[in-house]
Amino acid sequence: MKRNLILGGLLSALFVLAALISFAWTPYDHTALDIPNKLKTPYANHLLGTDHFGRDLLSMIMVGARTSIAVALVAVGIGMGLGVPLGLWAAARSGSLVDEVIMRGNDLVFAFPSLVIAILITAIFGAGAVNAIIAIGIFNIPVFARITRGAALSLWQREFILAARVAGKNAARISVEHILPNVTNLLIVQGTIQFSLGILAEAGLSYVGLGAQPPTPSWGRMLADAQTLVSIAPHMALVPGFAIILTVLGLNLMGDGLRDYLDPRLRVART
């Protein structure tokens, strides 16, 4: 629905804007300690309160937004950049050994929960935002490969593809010139979903200490810091918790709205 697209877009734009503004300005230095003002509830000087070190939570949320968005965005880029070509290749060689190897490789990755794979990779190669990006990106590859292959297979028997083959175009050229443009809408929608999942995965990794490392703020680590202080400073958990919820909700609503808007069948029904 258009309402979902607008609401989701506004929520997503709010956090993207906060992340962009944080490069130039934050209310306070997110690394500055102010012990006398620790655990302050939201008030005029600190709109979202302070943490157990007296750091301004609004500033940390703004900088944490760019961490989450950067990790999720690059991870989705890795998934698309590798998964889409693999899916197109598998569809073009449907039934061949290449198709079988690609799909069984996807099954192997899907056999393990994404967070477990991410924890395994970061535990082996070390904690940090870069390794978190790689871990989340690896799981995105089979997602985009499967979706691309499934959508492409339904197109290979269409008349315009048969006409392209008669014109002498090879499989690679047909995949790029005819198949890919027709699956782009589906990939955009899936990209928003994987983006929201990437933010959740980054928060989960940071929560267990395997994501972005101090002094870089992360919503997941803010939750981890707050877990023992919920009874005396609930705002420390509520602020990053709501940031994650609203961002993921916004992206999911936007993805749902994009799906409805870009679906040609629904577009015909609206007209």
C-alpha positions in Angstrom: 0.0 0.0 0.0 1.1 3.6 -0.6 0.6 4.4 3.1 3.2 1.7 4.0 5.6 3.1 1.5 5.3 6.7 2.8 5.4 5.8 6.5 8.3 3.3 6.0 10.2 5.8 3.8 9.8 8.6 6.5 11.0 6.3 9.3 14.0 5.1 7.2 14.8 8.6 6.1 14.8 9.8 9.7 17.6 7.5 10.7 19.5 8.0 7.5 19.3 11.8 8.1 20.5 11.3 11.7 23.4 9.3 10.4 24.4 11.9 7.8 24.1 14.8 10.3 26.3 12.9 12.8 29.3 13.3 10.4 29.1 17.1 10.9 27.3 17.6 14.2 26.1 15.8 17.3 24.7 17.5 20.5 27.8 16.2 22.4 31.0 14.4 21.7 29.9 10.7 21.8 33.2 9.7 23.4 33.2 12.4 26.1 32.7 11.0 29.7 30.8 13.0 32.2 30.6 10.8 35.3 28.8 13.4 37.5 25.9 13.3 35.0 25.8 9.6 34.5 22.4 7.7 34.3 20.5 10.9 33.8 17.0 10.4 32.5 15.9 12.4 29.5 15.8 16.2 30.2 16.5 19.5 28.5 20.3 19.2 28.3 20.2 15.6 27.2 17.1 14.9 25.3 17.5 11.1 25.5 19.4 11.0 28.8 22.9 9.7 29.5 24.5 6.3 30.0 26.6 4.9 32.9 29.6 6.9 31.8 27.6 10.1 31.3 27.7 10.0 27.5 24.9 11.6 25.7 22.5 8.9 24.3 21.2 11.0 21.5 24.7 11.6 20.2 25.5 7.8 20.5 22.3 6.9 18.7 23.1 9.3 15.8 26.7 7.9 15.4 25.4 4.3 16.0 22.9 4.8 13.1 25.7 5.4 10.7 27.5 2.3 12.0 24.4 0.1 11.6 23.5 1.6 8.2 27.1 1.3 6.8 27.4 -2.4 7.9 24.0 -3.4 6.6 24.4 -1.4 3.3 27.8 -2.9 2.4 26.6 -6.4 3.5 23.6 -6.1 1.1 26.0 -4.8 -1.6 28.1 -7.9 -1.2 25.1 -10.2 -1.3 23.8 -8.5 -4.5 27.1 -8.2 -6.1 27.9 -11.9 -5.9 24.4 -13.5 -5.5 22.7 -11.9 -8.5 25.4 -13.0 -11.0 25.4 -16.5 -9.5 21.6 -16.6 -9.8 21.6 -15.4 -13.4 24.3 -18.0 -14.2 22.4 -20.8 -12.6 19.2 -19.9 -14.4 21.0 -19.7 -17.8 22.5 -23.1 -17.2 19.4 -24.6 -15.6 19.8 -28.4 -15.1 23.5 -28.4 -15.6 26.4 -29.2 -13.2 26.9 -25.4 -12.7 23.3 -25.0 -11.6 23.6 -27.9 -9.3 26.8 -26.8 -7.7 25.5 -23.2 -7.1 22.2 -24.4 -5.6 23.8 -27.0 -3.3 26.2 -24.4 -2.2 23.3 -22.2 -1.3 21.7 -25.1 0.6 24.9 -25.5 2.6 24.9 -21.9 3.7 21.2 -22.0 4.5 21.7 -25.1 6.7 23.2 -22.9 9.4 21.4 -19.9 11.0 22.8 -16.6 9.7 23.7 -15.3 13.2 25.6 -18.5 13.9 27.6 -18.2 10.7 28.3 -14.5 11.6 29.5 -15.4 15.1 31.7 -18.2 13.7 33.4 -15.9 11.2 33.9 -13.1 13.6 35.1 -15.5 16.3 37.8 -16.9 13.9 39.0 -13.7 12.2 38.3 -11.3 15.1 35.7 -8.9 16.2 35.1 -5.7 14.3 32.8 -3.9 11.8 34.7 -5.2 8.8 34.4 -8.8 9.8 30.7 -8.3 10.7 30.2 -6.9 7.2 31.8 -10.0 5.6 29.8 -12.3 7.9 26.5 -10.8 7.1 27.3 -10.3 3.4 28.2 -14.1 3.0 24.7 -15.0 4.2 23.1 -12.5 1.8 24.8 -14.2 -1.2 22.6 -17.3 -1.4 19.5 -15.2 -0.6 19.9 -13.1 -3.7 21.2 -16.1 -5.8 18.0 -18.0 -5.1 15.6 -15.2 -5.7 17.4 -14.2 -8.9 17.5 -17.8 -10.2 13.8 -18.4 -9.4 12.7 -15.2 -11.1 15.0 -15.7 -14.1 13.9 -19.3 -14.7 10.3 -18.1 -15.3 11.5 -15.6 -17.9 13.7 -17.9 -20.0 10.7 -19.4 -21.6 9.1 -16.1 -22.5 8.6 -15.0 -26.1 10.9 -12.0 -25.9 13.8 -14.2 -24.6 13.2 -16.7 -27.4 13.3 -13.8 -29.9 16.6 -12.7 -28.4 18.0 -16.2 -28.8 16.9 -16.3 -32.4 18.6 -13.0 -33.0 21.9 -14.7 -32.0 22.5 -13.3 -28.5 24.3 -15.7 -26.1 23.1 -16.6 -22.6 25.3 -14.0 -20.9 24.1 -11.1 -23.1 20.5 -12.2 -22.7 20.9 -12.4 -18.9 22.3 -8.8 -18.7 20.1 -7.1 -21.3 16.8 -8.9 -20.8 16.6 -11.0 -17.7 18.3 -8.6 -15.2 16.1 -5.5 -16.0 13.0 -7.7 -15.5 14.0 -8.9 -12.0 15.3 -5.6 -10.7 12.1 -4.7 -9.0 12.1 -7.9 -7.1 15.7 -7.4 -6.1 15.0 -3.9 -4.8 12.3 -5.1 -2.6 14.4 -8.0 -1.3 17.3 -5.6 -0.8 15.2 -3.5 1.7 14.3 -6.7 3.6 17.9 -7.8 3.8 18.9 -4.3 4.8 16.7 -4.5 7.8 17.9 -8.0 8.6 21.5 -6.7 8.3 20.8 -4.0 10.9 19.4 -6.7 13.3 22.4 -8.9 12.6 24.9 -6.1 13.3 23.1 -5.3 16.5 23.2 -8.9 17.5 26.9 -9.2 16.8 27.7 -6.0 18.7 25.5 -7.2 21.6 27.8 -10.2 22.1 30.9 -8.1 21.5 31.7 -9.2 17.9 30.6 -6.2 16.0 31.9 -2.6 16.0 34.4 -2.1 18.8 34.7 0.8 21.2 34.9 3.8 21.0 32.6 3.5 18.0 29.0 3.4 19.3 26.7 0.6 18.2 23.0 0.1 19.1 23.6 -3.6 20.0 26.5 -2.8 22.4 24.4 0.0 23.9 21.8 -2.7 24.7 24.4 -4.9 26.2 25.7 -2.1 28.4 22.1 -1.5 29.6 21.1 -5.0 30.5 22.4 -4.9 34.1 21.1 -1.4 34.6 17.5 -1.8 33.4 16.0 -1.5 36.9 17.7 1.9 37.7 18.1 3.4 34.2 15.5 1.8 31.8 16.0 4.6 29.3 19.5 3.1 28.5 17.8 0.0 27.0 14.7 1.7 25.7 16.5 4.3 23.6 18.6 1.9 21.4 15.8 -0.7 21.5 13.3 1.7 20.0 16.0 2.9 17.5 16.4 -0.7 16.2 12.6 -1.4 16.2 11.7 1.8 14.4 14.4 1.4 11.8 13.6 -2.2 11.0 9.9 -1.4 11.0 10.4 1.5 8.6 12.5 -0.7 6.2 10.0 -3.5 6.3 7.1 -1.1 5.7 9.0 0.5 2.8 9.8 -2.9 1.3 6.1 -4.0 1.6 5.0 -0.7 0.0 7.6 -1.0 -2.8 6.5 -4.6 -3.5 2.9 -3.4 -3.9 3.9 -0.3 -6.0 6.3 -2.2 -8.3 4.1 -5.3 -8.8 2.7 -4.9 -12.3 -0.4 -6.9 -11.4 -1.3 -4.6 -8.6 -0.5 -1.6 -10.8 -3.0 -2.8 -13.4 -5.6 -3.3 -10.6 -5.1 0.2 -9.3 -5.7 1.7 -12.8 
